[in-house]
Amino acid sequence: MKIKHLPLDQNINGWAALRDETRRYPALRGPVTADWLVIGAGFAGLAFARRIAELRPHQHIVVLEALDVADNASARNSGFVIDLPHTVGSTSAELEHANAYRRLLQYGLSHLKHTVDRHHIECDWLNSGKYHCAVSEQFDGEIAHYQQELTTLGEHFELLDRAALRQRLGTSFYRSAVYTPNCILVNPAALISGLADTLPPNVTVYANSPALQIDTQGTIRAQTPHGEVRADKLMLAINGAARGLPLFKGNVFAMSTFATLTEPLTPEQRALIGDIAPWGSTPVNALAGATLRYTSDHRFLIREHVNFTPGLVTGAVETGRHAHRHQRLFARIYPQLQDVNMAYTWSGLISITRNGAPVWGKIADNVYSSAGCNGSGSSKQSAFGRLLAEHALNEDNPLLADMQGIGRASYLPPRPLLDAGVKGFMARERWRSRSEL
Ligand SMILES: Cc1cc2nc3c(=O)[nH]c(=O)nc-3n(C[C@H](O)[C@H](O)[C@H](O)COP(=O)(O)OP(=O)(O)OC[C@H]3O[C@@H](n4cnc5c(N)ncnc54)[C@H](O)[C@@H]3O)c2cc1C
């Protein structure tokens, strides 16, 4: 299989830029052999590699990453490690599905926490909870519905009105929000770097080493620009890039989304929003609204806009457009902070499936995958990657039944039908949520 597209974001990941020191991994040069080859060093690939290495300490695992480890999509995200599903549904089957999904998210989160604590990974891990926010009364129904769903799940939450949100977030922009207390906020570049740096010694990571040709008949072989890996088994943790490979049967496609970090607020600017603690908020409509954070070092993060990106490339001109969009949006949310400068705007890939279920499991002889993050992957892909390793090694874990229960990615039409469908859907969602920005 020839790889036709690789992810490219022509912009600077702000989270990585804030870090003083990031370990650089060598590129692969020459031939190497391994028991396992993992392609992709995001949350899924790293969780998978770690678990295989723990369970098979005498086996050798090679991880190939096309980019720098601290610069891939997992390192470019908004830093929410979520503990709860966004939707539950109303039937008992949907409730069971939501319960299974919650167990999986919480498993991913608790393993991330365990690794962060054990290895003292400095990633600004903060248990600050999350505000699920609506701007206009048009979404009152969705806020009420979300409360109902949390009640059904037996989760603790608070409903906040505009005045209470003004106190906590320093803005009157939001009409209402549901606050849940157990979401974690991190610097994702620091977390992903820390996860890679603390892998067991039987894992070798090569960065800037895209697999350009992958053969899965007999011995697994992957060629990079200057090297080749031969392995017994393969895990494809390539998420947004998965559509290009026939093994994924076209059941997944790539979109990109954009984030901006501001400069830190000065003491004078901070006085204009009040003495507020770091927080994170997600919009009622993740595709068409904005995610926001206020960080411990007094910056704001804005994540907004999702684009169909079949070629996996986001250029500098497009990034520039979104930088201006985010600046205008920020000025509407914080009219008192007109003089806050934007520091970095960047993009990153996510992968989407039609029914929200992943491409997870064995996808061919000796080939496994966890792809189709559907926009959130820190806790989810950490759980899916770890459980996939256990599944591949025939280990017992009661959560494997939950993995089976969440279903499989369903059929998507081929391009250009897919393009028309996705663009039409996005246009509808943006129109439906136009009052939220
Ligand atoms: C701006 C933004 C904000 C987000 N916010 C959040 C959030 O707050 N919380 C959350 O949970 N999720 C968030 N997400 C989604 C989250 O980042 C993804 O779900 C997560 O990164 C998926 O992890 P993964 O390991 O499956 O895939 P990725 O992180 O995409 O990893 C796949 C890796 O495969 C590599 N690769 C692809 N092809 C090849 C090849 N041929 N050879 C070698 N390597 C290859 C890629 O370079 C990439 O590093 C956000 C995403 C973006 C872009």
The ligand as a Gaussian input file, in Angstrom:
#p B3LYP/6-31G(d) Opt

LIG

0 1
 C       -7.338000      21.828000      17.555000
 C       -7.828000      20.525000      18.136000
 C       -8.449000      20.517000      19.371000
 C       -8.862000      19.305000      19.956000
 N       -9.285000      19.314000      21.245000
 C       -9.452000      18.139000      21.897000
 C       -9.649000      18.113000      23.302000
 O       -9.624000      19.148000      23.967000
 N       -9.838000      16.904000      23.905000
 C       -9.802000      15.734000      23.187000
 O       -9.972000      14.665000      23.775000
 N       -9.573000      15.738000      21.858000
 C       -9.377000      16.892000      21.203000
 N       -9.060000      16.897000      19.868000
 C       -8.998000      15.614000      19.150000
 C       -7.752000      14.835000      19.544000
 O       -6.593000      15.589000      19.344000
 C       -7.694000      13.570000      18.713000
 O       -8.878000      12.851000      18.952000
 C       -6.511000      12.712000      19.091000
 O       -5.334000      13.399000      18.794000
 C       -6.574000      11.385000      18.353000
 O       -5.465000      10.619000      18.750000
 P       -4.913000       9.499000      17.782000
 O       -3.722000       8.918000      18.420000
 O       -5.999000       8.614000      17.374000
 O       -4.545000      10.269000      16.453000
 P       -3.431000      11.454000      16.109000
 O       -3.117000      12.193000      17.310000
 O       -3.986000      12.103000      14.941000
 O       -2.212000      10.538000      15.768000
 C       -2.062000       9.940000      14.504000
 C       -0.614000      10.070000      14.161000
 O       -0.311000       9.313000      13.002000
 C        0.709000       9.993000      12.324000
 N        0.749000       9.483000      10.958000
 C       -0.208000       9.565000      10.006000
 N        0.205000       8.956000       8.883000
 C        1.439000       8.464000       9.140000
 C        2.386000       7.728000       8.392000
 N        2.152000       7.347000       7.128000
 N        3.571000       7.408000       8.967000
 C        3.827000       7.759000      10.253000
 N        2.963000       8.457000      11.012000
 C        1.783000       8.803000      10.463000
 C        0.301000      11.442000      12.425000
 O        1.383000      12.294000      12.211000
 C       -0.218000      11.506000      13.850000
 O        0.757000      11.885000      14.753000
 C       -8.699000      18.091000      19.232000
 C       -8.097000      18.097000      17.975000
 C       -7.652000      19.292000      17.432000
 C       -6.972000      19.254000      16.097000

